[in-house]
């Protein structure tokens, strides 16, 4: 498989987003942010996409950039409420209990995603570090994931 194109795209997207505002909120806000996200999803008849990661994580930044691409942003807008969960400011040091509740083994790396229904029930969680090497993955992998978990419309 040729990784040149995904890596160049990842580098360009990362460079464009490097000076942007932080992606992940303070570590302590995880519980409240998830509760608010579930409530918003219930009202809007959407699913919740939990994104576990940190602003120090290059792969997390690449995932965020891929999620902002037009085709992925459209799926996110129509089908998901995105909640970013900060796992630590200088590495994976926090929110292990929160991640565990949603089936995310942080020891496998970040970014890691979980999909919840509008009641907060887990529909899917990445258990094997599927996006942990996002910078070397094809951007289409994010679109495939979102399309698979968007639910019926």
Secondary structure, 3 states (H helix, E strand, C coil): CCCHHHHHHHHHHHHHHCCCCCCCCCHHHHHHHHHHHHHHHHHHCCEEEEEEECCCCHHHHHHHHHHCCHHHHHHHHHHEEEEEEECCCCCCCCCHHHHHHCCCCHHHCCCEEEEECCCCCEEEECCCCCCCCHHHCCCHHHHHHHHHHCCCC
